[in-house]
Amino acid sequence: MYLGKVIGNVVCTIKDSSLEGSKLLLVRRLPNGPSVVAIDAVGAGAGETVYVCRGREAAFAFKPKEVATEASVVAIIDTIERE
C-alpha cells in the first residue's frame, strides 16, 4: 500500500465483465514513482492524493463482487502530518 497522485483517467471500450461500471484511474506513486492503473472504490478524481492498495488485497474493496484487479484506490487523503 502506498500514497499516489491521480494523474488521469483510463477509458476502455472492451474490458472484463467484472469491471463494468468501474472507474479506472491512472495513479503515480509518490513522490516520483511509476504509474499504475487502479480501480476507483471511493470516487477519487484527477489531482487528488490517494491511498492505493496493491496485490490480491486490492479486490477486497469490492467484496462480495469478484473483481479482476491488482490495484485499487481505497481512500482519498485530506491531509498529511509529519512529526
Beta strands, then each sheet from edge to edge (+ up, - down):
strand 1: 2-10
strand 2: 24-29
strand 3: 35-40
strand 4: 49-54
strand 5: 71-76
sheet 1: 1+ 2- 3+ 5+ 4- 1+
end
